[in-house]
Amino acid sequence: MTISQHEKAIRFRALHQAPGPFVIPNPWDAGSARILAALGFQALATSSGAAAGTLGRRDGRVTREEALAHCRAIVGATDLPVAADLEKGFGDAPAVAAETIRLAASVGLVGGSIEDATGDKQKPLYDVGLATERVAAAVEAARALPFPFTLTARSENYLRGNPSLEDTIRRLQAFENAGADVLMAPGLPDLAAVRAVCAAVGRPVNFMVGIRGKSFTVAELAAAGVKRISLATSLYRAAMSGLLDAAREVKDAGTFAYVDRGVSSPDLAAFMEG
């Protein structure tokens, strides 16, 4: 039975209110979404980097229309709630971020994130005032929807050359005051920083797994106060690692041992529709 968007939104919001943390993995296409759903995950999220990779591009070089088409495919693959990595909202103005949220809802998404990274190497982060205005506009658009769209606000300091915990917390607090439902600071360096962020805000915190040396266990993140754990591009990169290993074996050694290690066609087909 197909589940309505409203019901998906309610289920997604409930995951943030239930005791303990939950993992929200990031598929890169409909097939990987179906596999993750079959494995028992309760919600899915897109990854801008993985989406770009499926198009043969680098992160940040996908149009809003292309990103939304990618989201639509993942939404349609399962009955799970899906939230999207919407980068900066595909524009600088608060009104553009708001429009992106409305468009995100139109393709079936029940959540999405807006970040404070500009995409400009000369000035990689928005000033906190404009960053907060952009979140506020996105929140207003989300609240106007006929279901509870979960808006995540991201501070990109640690990924954009400004590893300041003080400024990261200041930004997240401003985003919380602007109405964001979930707060996120990718790239936090250690569990002490994670604990500090979680203690400084009153809304659920999303931790991003995927950086070597800066990815911690579910138990450790739960103890630090994290509610939601996303996997960013890490599953996509794991799949691509398998591709690289197999292709290099064929090209360099002329052997096919990877065939014996891989999942069988019938086992893989069992996850797919029809």
C-alpha positions in Angstrom: 0.0 0.0 0.0 1.4 3.4 -1.0 1.9 5.7 2.0 0.9 9.3 1.6 3.4 12.1 1.8 1.7 13.4 4.9 2.0 10.0 6.6 5.7 9.9 5.6 6.2 13.3 7.1 4.6 12.3 10.4 6.7 9.1 10.5 9.9 11.1 9.8 9.1 13.6 12.5 8.4 10.8 15.0 11.9 9.4 14.4 13.3 12.6 15.7 11.1 12.5 18.8 11.6 8.9 19.7 14.2 7.8 22.3 17.7 7.2 21.0 19.4 7.9 17.7 18.6 6.7 14.3 20.7 6.2 11.2 19.5 7.7 7.9 21.5 6.2 5.0 22.1 8.0 1.7 21.3 6.0 -1.4 22.4 7.3 -4.8 19.7 5.8 -7.0 16.4 3.9 -6.9 18.1 0.5 -6.7 20.3 1.4 -3.7 17.2 3.0 -2.1 15.3 -0.3 -2.4 18.2 -2.3 -0.9 18.5 0.0 2.1 14.7 -0.1 2.7 14.8 -3.9 2.5 17.6 -4.0 5.1 15.3 -2.2 7.6 16.3 1.4 7.6 13.4 3.7 8.5 14.2 6.7 6.4 16.5 7.8 3.6 18.4 10.9 2.6 19.9 12.0 -0.6 23.5 13.1 -1.0 24.5 16.0 -3.3 27.9 14.4 -3.8 26.5 11.0 -4.7 23.8 12.6 -6.9 26.6 14.4 -8.8 28.6 11.3 -9.1 25.7 9.5 -10.9 25.8 12.2 -13.5 29.6 12.1 -13.8 30.1 15.4 -12.1 31.6 16.9 -9.0 29.6 17.9 -6.0 28.0 21.3 -6.4 27.7 21.1 -10.2 24.2 19.9 -10.5 21.2 22.1 -11.3 18.2 22.4 -9.1 16.1 20.6 -11.7 18.5 17.7 -12.0 18.8 17.4 -8.2 15.0 17.3 -7.8 14.7 14.7 -10.6 17.2 12.6 -8.6 15.2 13.1 -5.4 12.0 12.1 -7.2 13.5 8.8 -8.3 14.6 8.0 -4.8 11.2 9.0 -3.3 9.4 6.8 -5.8 11.6 3.7 -5.1 10.2 3.0 -1.6 7.5 3.9 0.9 10.1 5.4 3.3 10.3 9.1 4.2 13.1 10.8 2.2 14.9 14.0 3.1 17.2 15.8 0.7 20.6 17.4 0.6 19.6 20.7 -1.0 23.0 22.3 -0.7 22.6 26.1 -0.3 19.2 26.0 -1.9 20.5 26.6 -5.4 20.7 30.4 -5.0 21.9 33.1 -2.7 18.7 35.0 -1.9 16.5 33.8 0.9 13.6 33.7 -1.6 15.4 31.2 -3.7 16.0 28.9 -0.7 12.3 29.2 0.1 11.3 28.3 -3.4 13.6 25.3 -3.3 11.8 24.0 -0.2 8.5 24.3 -2.0 9.8 22.5 -5.0 11.3 19.8 -2.8 7.9 19.1 -1.3 6.4 18.9 -4.8 8.6 15.9 -5.7 7.5 14.0 -2.5 10.3 14.9 -0.1 9.4 15.3 3.6 12.6 17.0 4.7 15.6 18.8 3.4 18.7 20.8 4.4 19.9 24.3 3.7 23.5 25.1 4.3 25.5 28.3 4.8 28.2 27.5 2.2 28.2 29.9 -0.7 30.0 27.8 -3.3 32.4 30.7 -3.9 36.0 29.9 -3.1 36.7 33.6 -2.4 34.0 33.8 0.3 33.0 30.2 1.2 30.5 31.1 3.9 27.6 33.4 4.1 27.7 36.0 6.8 25.8 34.7 9.8 23.1 37.4 9.3 22.3 36.4 5.7 22.7 32.7 6.5 20.1 33.0 9.2 17.7 35.0 6.9 18.0 32.1 4.4 17.2 29.5 7.0 14.2 31.7 8.2 12.9 31.9 4.7 13.2 28.1 4.2 11.4 27.6 7.5 8.6 29.9 6.5 8.2 28.0 3.3 8.2 24.6 5.1 5.6 25.8 7.6 3.3 26.8 4.8 3.2 23.2 3.5 0.2 21.0 4.3 2.4 18.6 6.2 5.3 18.9 8.7 8.3 19.2 6.4 11.5 18.7 8.6 14.0 21.5 7.8 17.7 20.9 8.6 20.1 23.9 8.8 23.8 23.2 8.3 26.8 25.1 9.4 29.6 24.3 7.0 32.5 25.9 8.9 34.6 22.7 9.3 34.3 21.8 5.6 35.0 25.4 4.3 38.2 26.4 6.1 36.8 27.9 9.3 37.2 25.2 12.0 35.8 27.4 14.8 33.6 25.6 17.2 32.6 28.9 18.8 31.4 30.3 15.4 29.8 26.9 14.5 27.7 26.9 17.7 26.8 30.6 17.2 25.5 29.8 13.7 23.6 26.7 14.8 22.0 28.7 17.7 20.9 31.4 15.2 19.5 28.8 12.9 17.6 27.2 15.8 16.1 30.6 16.7 15.1 31.0 13.1 13.0 27.8 13.4 15.1 25.0 12.0 13.9 21.6 13.1 17.3 19.8 13.0 20.8 21.2 13.2 24.0 19.9 11.5 27.7 20.8 11.4 29.5 18.4 9.1 33.2 17.7 9.8 33.2 18.1 13.6 36.7 16.9 14.6 36.1 14.8 17.7 33.5 13.6 20.2 34.2 16.6 22.5 33.1 18.9 19.7 30.0 16.8 19.1 29.1 16.9 22.7 29.6 20.7 22.8 27.3 21.2 19.8 24.6 18.9 21.2 24.7 20.6 24.6 24.5 24.1 23.0 21.2 23.6 21.1 17.8 22.4 22.0 16.8 20.8 18.6 17.9 17.4 17.3 21.5 17.2 15.9 22.4 15.3 12.8 26.0 13.9 12.7 27.5 13.2 9.3 29.5 9.9 9.0 32.0 9.7 6.2 35.2 11.4 7.0 38.2 9.2 7.9 39.2 9.6 11.6 36.1 11.7 12.2 33.4 9.1 12.1 32.3 7.5 15.3 30.1 4.6 16.4 26.4 4.9 16.9 26.9 4.2 20.6 29.5 7.0 20.9 27.3 9.5 19.1 24.3 8.6 21.1 26.2 9.2 24.3 27.3 12.6 22.9 23.7 13.5 22.4 23.2 13.0 18.6 19.7 12.1 17.4 20.2 11.5 13.7 23.2 9.9 11.9 23.6 10.4 8.1 26.1 8.7 5.9 26.7 11.3 3.2 28.6 9.9 0.2 30.2 7.0 2.2 27.9 4.2 0.9 28.3 5.5 -2.7 32.1 5.6 -2.2 32.0 2.1 -0.8 30.2 0.9 -3.9 32.6 2.7 -6.2 35.5 1.2 -4.3 34.2 -2.2 -5.2 33.9 -1.1 -8.8 37.5 0.2 -8.9 38.9 -3.0 -7.3 37.1 -5.2 -9.7 37.9 -3.2 -12.8 41.6 -2.9 -11.8 41.8 -6.6 -11.3 40.5 -7.2 -14.8 42.7 -4.6 -16.4 45.9 -5.2 -14.5 45.8 -9.0 -13.8 43.4 -10.3 -16.3 41.5 -12.3 -13.7 37.9 -12.2 -12.4 38.1 -13.2 -8.8 35.7 -10.4 -8.0 32.9 -12.5 -9.5 33.3 -15.0 -6.6 33.2 -12.2 -4.0 30.2 -10.3 -5.3 26.5 -10.6 -4.6 24.8 -13.0 -7.0 22.3 -11.7 -9.6 19.4 -13.6 -8.0 20.2 -12.2 -4.6 20.5 -8.7 -5.9 17.3 -9.0 -8.0 15.4 -10.0 -4.9 15.7 -6.4 -3.6 14.2 -5.0 -6.8 10.7 -4.4 -8.0 8.8 -6.8 -10.2 
